[in-house]
Amino acid sequence: MIPIMFDPVDVARATERIVCAGEKKSYYRFRSARFYGGISTADCVGCCLRCVFCWSWRELERPQKYGSLYGPEEVARQLVSIAEHKGYRQIRISGNEPTIGKEHLIRVLELIPREYVFILETNGILIGHDETYAAELARFPNLHVRVSLKGACEEDFSRLTGARPEGFGLQLSALENLLGHGVRAHPACMVSFSSEESIRELRERLRAIGIGDFEVEELILYPAVQARLKRLGVQFGVSHEPSCVPPDQV
């Protein structure tokens, strides 16, 4: 069990030892997805946060039990194959945290043809912790990074993820590092657990680093997520059934 108020960077390092072997990393599925208007997706195993609203909790909680190791060449081949079959122009790694295993991720990016937009969905912890990560990502002109903020402030972040509140600052630092190195990036924020005041203050903090606003992310009540929140007694605001997600969040 990972203790409450853990250091997410330490957890990332420990998780990498479980889910990575050299350039290989563990994935539990490859699929097409409806998001972004249609996107080829590889779902990886292993994360450094424990978000109560995560839909992929099984894989993040017990990474040693799920998935199989894939080399970068196989990951890139499967992603491109799905994109070609579906006529997609976008590719992503999702599921858990793609930035764990930098050597693997960078090699996958090198292998993806430039005509595809690669959307990197990340919590930003490792990019905020190590600015050189952003510098390496700047090599790829077809990359766009979506930094998913876990709540609107330090208190929200810690309550929702179990990690130390300072981790929220790493998420904001990731945005600063990415933009500072010329990487296209934007924040998304899970707002269903945050107050209007903290959301307003977040907008002010983002403007201070040159970001006009964030993509709104609201809770999707997948059955396992709903059961977990009920069991933990976590209260939330706006939410959506999986079949009724607003079009602007798909």
N, C-alpha and C positions, 0 to 999 in steps of 0.2 A: 504494500500500500504506500502511495506517495502522501506525505504528511500535508496538512493544510498549511498555507502560506509557504509554499516551496519556491525555490529559485528556478524560474523557467529555463534559464541558460544551462544550469546544471542538469535539469531533466532532459533538455535537448541532447546534451553530450551523452548521457546515459542511454537514451533512446537510440541514438545513432549506433551505439555498439550492438544493439539488438537487431535493428532493421537494415543495417548496411554491412556489406562485406566488400571492401575495395570499392570498385566503381558500381557494384550491384546494389540494388535497393529492393525492399519488399513492397509488392503491390497485391491488392486483393481482387481487382477487376479492371477491365477496359470496356468502355461503353460509349454510346452516343447519349447526349443529354440535351434537354430542351432549352437550357439557359443560354443567354446571349444570342438568342435566335437560332440556336443549334451549334453544338460544340463537341468535338472529339475529346474524350476524357479518360485519364488514367487515375485511378484512386489508389493512393499510396497508404502505407501503414506507418504509424508512429507520429506522435505529437508531443509538444512540450507544455501544453495547457490541458485542463480538464473542464472544458466548458459544459455547464449543466444543460445547455440547450443543443449540444452537438448531436447530429443525427448518426454519426459514425462512432459512437462511444465504445462499442464492442472492440473495434480494432485499435482505438487509442489506449484503452485500458489494459488490454492484454496483447500487445503487438507481437509477442513471441509465438502466439497461437494462430495467427492469421496471415494469409498472404504467402507469396513465393518470391524468391529473389529473381530479379530481372536485370540484365545488363542494359546500359543506355541504348545500344543499338536495337534491342528487341522492343524497348519502350517506344522509341521513336518510330520504329516500323509499324507497330500496332496503332499508334496514334494517327499516323499518316494514312494507314489503310482504312481506318474508320472514317476519317475525313474525306477521303476520295470516294468511298462507297456512298456516303451521305450527301456529298456535295458541299461540305462545310469548308469555311476558310479560317476557322478558329480552332485552336487546340489548347488544352490545359492539363495540369496535374492538380488534383483536388483530393478529397477524402479526408486525409489527415494533414500533416504539415510538410509541404514539398521542399522547404529550404533545409530540412535535416538531411545531411549527406550532400554537401556542396559539390564535391567532386562529381557525383552522379548527376546532379541537376545541370551543372555547367556543360557536361558532355552531352546530355539530352538536348539542351538548347543548341549546341553546335551542330547536331544532326538533323534538326527540324528545318526543312526548306524555308527560305525567307519569305516565300509567298503566303505562308500561314502566319496569322497573328497568334502569338503564344501568350495566353493570359495566366500569369502566375498568381494564384490565390494563396495568400500567406497571412499569418498573424504578425509578421514583421519582427518578431523577437530577435532572431539571429542577425537580421539586416540592421536593426537598431543597435545591437551589441557590437557589431564589427562593420565599420564603414567600408572596409575593403570588399565586403560582399557586394555592396551597391556598385562599387567601381568595376567589379568583374561582370556584373549584370549589364552594365552600360555598353558592353561589347555587342549587344544583340538589338539591332534596330527594330526588329519585329516583336519585341517584348513589351507587354503592358502589365504592370504589377497592381493588383488590387489588395490593399492592406485592410484586413478585416479587424476593426477595433472592437474589442470585447467590452461593450458599455461605453459610457460617455466620460468617465473620469476614473481616477485611481480606485476609489471605493467600489464602484460598479465592477471594475476589472477583477479585483481581488475576490469579491463576493461571487462572481460568475465563473471564475476560472480556478479558484483555489490557490492562485499564485500570489506572490508578494505584490503589493500595489505598485511598486517601482516598475513593474513590467509594463504598465500602461505608458510610462515615459519612453520605454524602448520602442513601443509601437509608434509613438509620435516621432521619435528619432529616426525610425526606419523611413518615414515619409521625407524627413529632412535630408537624409543621406541619399535616397533615391533621386529626389529632385535636384540635389546639389551636384549629382553626377550625370544629370541629363537623362535619367530613365523616366519614361512615361509611367505615371503612377497616380492612383487616387485612393482615398479612404472610403471604406464602407463602415457603417456603424450599426451594431445591434442595439436598437432603441427601445425594445419592448420591456426592458427592466430598468429604464432610466427616467429620472424626473425631467420635467420641462426645463427647470433651471440648469441642470447639469448638461442638457443638450444645448442650451443656449451658450453656456460657458465653453463647451467644446467647439462650437462654431467660432467663437472668439479666439481660442487657442490655435485653431487651424488657420484662421486669417493671419495670425501673427507669423506663421511660417510660410505664408504665400499661397494658401489653399482656400478657395472661395467657399466650398461646401463639401458635404459628403453624400455618398449614396446611402439611402435609407435601407436598412435591413431589419425586417420584422420576423418575429418568431413563427416558424412553421411547426405545427403540432403533429409531427409524425407520432404514431402510437407509442413507440418506445420513449420518445422525448416527453410526451404528455404524462406517461406513467412515472418517469423519473422525477419530473417537476412536482407531481402530486406527492410522491413518496418523500421528497425532501422538503416539502412545504414551501416551495419557492413561488412567490407571487409574480405575476406578469401583467402587462397591459395588452396592447394590440397584438393579435395573433391570427393565424390563418390555417385552415385545413389544407393538406397537401394538394387537393384538387382545386383550391380556390385562391391560389397565390396571385396577388395583383400583377397585371401584365408588366408594370414598370419594375417589378422585382424578379422577373424571369429573364 
